[in-house]
Amino acid sequence: MLDLFLDDSHRALARSAQGWVDRHIAPHAAAWEEAGAFPRALHAEAAAAGLVGTVYPEPLGGQGGDVFHGLVVAEALIRGGSVGTAMGLGSHAIALPPILALGSPAQQARFVPPVLRGEQVACLAITEPGAGSDVAGIRTRAVRDGDHYVVHGAKTFITSGLRADLVVLAVRTGGDPDDPARRHEGVSLLVVERGTPGFTTGRALQKMGWWASDTAELFFEDCRVPAGNLLGGEGAGFLGIMANFVSERLLLAASAVATARLALDDTRAWLAQRRAFLRPLDGFQVLRHRLAEMATAEAAARAHVATVAERHRRGEDVTVEVAMAKNHAVQACAFVCDQAVQLHGGMGYMRESRVERLFRDQRLYGIGGGTTEVMNEVIWRRGLSST
Ligand SMILES: Cc1cc2nc3c(=O)[nH]c(=O)nc-3n(C[C@H](O)[C@H](O)[C@H](O)COP(=O)(O)OP(=O)(O)OC[C@H]3O[C@@H](n4cnc5c(N)ncnc54)[C@H](O)[C@@H]3O)c2cc1C
């Protein structure tokens, strides 16, 4: 992150996180990507190294840090060279905030600590085959029956869905996805535990990038979930989901900046050692200037994301600003990764080069956590429209 906003505790955490990632992730990143999975034990190892609980309250087993403690860890994880591992390891970062925002103290004490110890894996399941950007269009239904909700429906594209022990599940307890006046009503969040009868998972979905993370379909059929697992009451889910978006978008924006930085660093090193026409490639001014443009794009996005993070830390409403910063970081990262492949020549197209993977991995930043178009809609509606 931008050093301007960091204190000694952030810098110390960034150093220790990077050291851990260099030893425990970087040497294995390529193999885990090819295998399509990283070891489950890594969740507990990362937790023991202090990389899981950074921003969560101390009474629940976290370290009580601020947004920058979370972002420096996110950046270190990306520098491991496998965005899939970073995102799979970090699925708690989108699953736990709704429990903290809406859950009772008893629910928090039950669900959060095992995840922060890395003993359990949590995921957030909102997207359905028929509804992604349009959260109010979800159709997974939960009907109250005595002390339980009976859940029917399906989710898709869920990060860590195959290995998760806890699924924070968006369901419909009321409202009507087909009625414009009532479609935002009745969206609720239920915690579904692995092993609950009626809850099954599908195959691991094959993806363009993020290979080391599992991405799954989840199915619910006559799935009886204890009513005590409802977070914040019926109909509270929409607000819980929206409240999550600022931190999720900041994390993705910071990850995009970190991905750009890694691609830039790899390219700089490549241009210094690769020779053509009897010179190192960085002997060509046109390529040095390309590096300068990549570095400028990365630095501008980094400063933008860090500034919005700082305003978030101060308690400002940064809904619009974070949408702008995410789009900016996505664009910068796409430009840098594209140029990184170009400047590596044929090697940039080879699976053995890291920039090939980063080029594929970065494509999701403009889709996950709200697409570029959805960010533009937020910027228009909340920041520009006068109606
Ligand atoms: C690898 C991966 C991991 C994921 N992990 C998770 C997860 O853990 N949990 C989870 O719940 N989801 C997850 N998702 C889903 C992700 O959040 C959605 O894919 C994303 O929100 C877009 O939804 P969609 O795919 O339904 O696309 P759609 O909503 O169908 O969008 C299709 C296109 O239409 C555009 N569009 C849609 N609405 C508008 C509009 N109003 N104005 C202008 N353009 C619009 C979009 O921008 C996009 O370009 C993941 C997805 C992937 C690929």
Ligand as a Chemical Component Dictionary entry (heavy atoms), coordinates in Angstrom:
data_LIG
# 
_chem_comp.id                   LIG 
_chem_comp.type                 NON-POLYMER 
_chem_comp.pdbx_formal_charge   0 
_chem_comp.three_letter_code    LIG 
# 
loop_
_chem_comp_atom.comp_id 
_chem_comp_atom.atom_id 
_chem_comp_atom.alt_atom_id 
_chem_comp_atom.type_symbol 
_chem_comp_atom.charge 
_chem_comp_atom.model_Cartn_x 
_chem_comp_atom.model_Cartn_y 
_chem_comp_atom.model_Cartn_z 
_chem_comp_atom.pdbx_ordinal 
LIG C1  C1  C 0 -14.049 -16.907 -10.320 1  
LIG C2  C2  C 0 -15.293 -16.274 -9.770  2  
LIG C3  C3  C 0 -15.471 -16.233 -8.392  3  
LIG C4  C4  C 0 -16.660 -15.714 -7.864  4  
LIG N1  N1  N 0 -16.868 -15.774 -6.496  5  
LIG C5  C5  C 0 -18.099 -15.474 -6.019  6  
LIG C6  C6  C 0 -18.416 -15.706 -4.636  7  
LIG O1  O1  O 0 -17.578 -16.152 -3.832  8  
LIG N2  N2  N 0 -19.681 -15.455 -4.211  9  
LIG C7  C7  C 0 -20.652 -14.975 -5.059  10 
LIG O2  O2  O 0 -21.774 -14.777 -4.612  11 
LIG N3  N3  N 0 -20.366 -14.713 -6.360  12 
LIG C8  C8  C 0 -19.131 -14.964 -6.855  13 
LIG N4  N4  N 0 -18.847 -14.724 -8.181  14 
LIG C9  C9  C 0 -19.876 -14.167 -9.040  15 
LIG C10 C10 C 0 -19.633 -12.727 -9.441  16 
LIG O3  O3  O 0 -19.833 -11.878 -8.338  17 
LIG C11 C11 C 0 -20.578 -12.421 -10.614 18 
LIG O4  O4  O 0 -20.119 -13.172 -11.719 19 
LIG C12 C12 C 0 -20.641 -10.951 -10.939 20 
LIG O5  O5  O 0 -21.281 -10.247 -9.914  21 
LIG C13 C13 C 0 -21.411 -10.700 -12.260 22 
LIG O6  O6  O 0 -22.631 -11.355 -12.246 23 
LIG P1  P1  P 0 -23.045 -12.288 -13.478 24 
LIG O7  O7  O 0 -21.936 -13.236 -13.724 25 
LIG O8  O8  O 0 -24.384 -12.847 -13.215 26 
LIG O9  O9  O 0 -23.111 -11.330 -14.732 27 
LIG P2  P2  P 0 -24.399 -10.478 -15.183 28 
LIG O10 O10 O 0 -24.968 -9.782  -14.009 29 
LIG O11 O11 O 0 -25.297 -11.356 -15.979 30 
LIG O12 O12 O 0 -23.723 -9.415  -16.149 31 
LIG C14 C14 C 0 -23.416 -9.681  -17.520 32 
LIG C15 C15 C 0 -22.955 -8.378  -18.151 33 
LIG O13 O13 O 0 -24.028 -7.403  -18.080 34 
LIG C16 C16 C 0 -23.593 -6.255  -17.409 35 
LIG N5  N5  N 0 -24.688 -5.674  -16.615 36 
LIG C17 C17 C 0 -25.492 -6.306  -15.722 37 
LIG N6  N6  N 0 -26.343 -5.440  -15.164 38 
LIG C18 C18 C 0 -26.080 -4.222  -15.716 39 
LIG C19 C19 C 0 -26.617 -2.916  -15.556 40 
LIG N7  N7  N 0 -27.611 -2.655  -14.679 41 
LIG N8  N8  N 0 -26.092 -1.913  -16.284 42 
LIG C20 C20 C 0 -25.094 -2.148  -17.180 43 
LIG N9  N9  N 0 -24.526 -3.358  -17.354 44 
LIG C21 C21 C 0 -25.018 -4.380  -16.630 45 
LIG C22 C22 C 0 -22.450 -6.726  -16.512 46 
LIG O14 O14 O 0 -21.614 -5.657  -16.158 47 
LIG C23 C23 C 0 -21.777 -7.744  -17.401 48 
LIG O15 O15 O 0 -20.933 -7.091  -18.308 49 
LIG C24 C24 C 0 -17.640 -15.175 -8.724  50 
LIG C25 C25 C 0 -17.435 -15.171 -10.111 51 
LIG C26 C26 C 0 -16.300 -15.729 -10.642 52 
LIG C27 C27 C 0 -16.142 -15.753 -12.136 53 
# 
loop_
_chem_comp_bond.comp_id 
_chem_comp_bond.atom_id_1 
_chem_comp_bond.atom_id_2 
_chem_comp_bond.value_order 
_chem_comp_bond.pdbx_ordinal 
LIG C1  C2  SING 1  
LIG C2  C3  SING 2  
LIG C2  C26 DOUB 3  
LIG C3  C4  DOUB 4  
LIG C4  N1  SING 5  
LIG C4  C24 SING 6  
LIG N1  C5  DOUB 7  
LIG C5  C6  SING 8  
LIG C5  C8  SING 9  
LIG C6  O1  DOUB 10 
LIG C6  N2  SING 11 
LIG N2  C7  SING 12 
LIG C7  O2  DOUB 13 
LIG C7  N3  SING 14 
LIG N3  C8  DOUB 15 
LIG C8  N4  SING 16 
LIG N4  C9  SING 17 
LIG N4  C24 SING 18 
LIG C9  C10 SING 19 
LIG C10 O3  SING 20 
LIG C10 C11 SING 21 
LIG C11 O4  SING 22 
LIG C11 C12 SING 23 
LIG C12 O5  SING 24 
LIG C12 C13 SING 25 
LIG C13 O6  SING 26 
LIG O6  P1  SING 27 
LIG P1  O7  DOUB 28 
LIG P1  O8  SING 29 
LIG P1  O9  SING 30 
LIG O9  P2  SING 31 
LIG P2  O10 DOUB 32 
LIG P2  O11 SING 33 
LIG P2  O12 SING 34 
LIG O12 C14 SING 35 
LIG C14 C15 SING 36 
LIG C15 O13 SING 37 
LIG C15 C23 SING 38 
LIG O13 C16 SING 39 
LIG C16 N5  SING 40 
LIG C16 C22 SING 41 
LIG N5  C17 SING 42 
LIG N5  C21 SING 43 
LIG C17 N6  DOUB 44 
LIG N6  C18 SING 45 
LIG C18 C19 SING 46 
LIG C18 C21 DOUB 47 
LIG C19 N7  SING 48 
LIG C19 N8  DOUB 49 
LIG N8  C20 SING 50 
LIG C20 N9  DOUB 51 
LIG N9  C21 SING 52 
LIG C22 O14 SING 53 
LIG C22 C23 SING 54 
LIG C23 O15 SING 55 
LIG C24 C25 DOUB 56 
LIG C25 C26 SING 57 
LIG C26 C27 SING 58 
# 
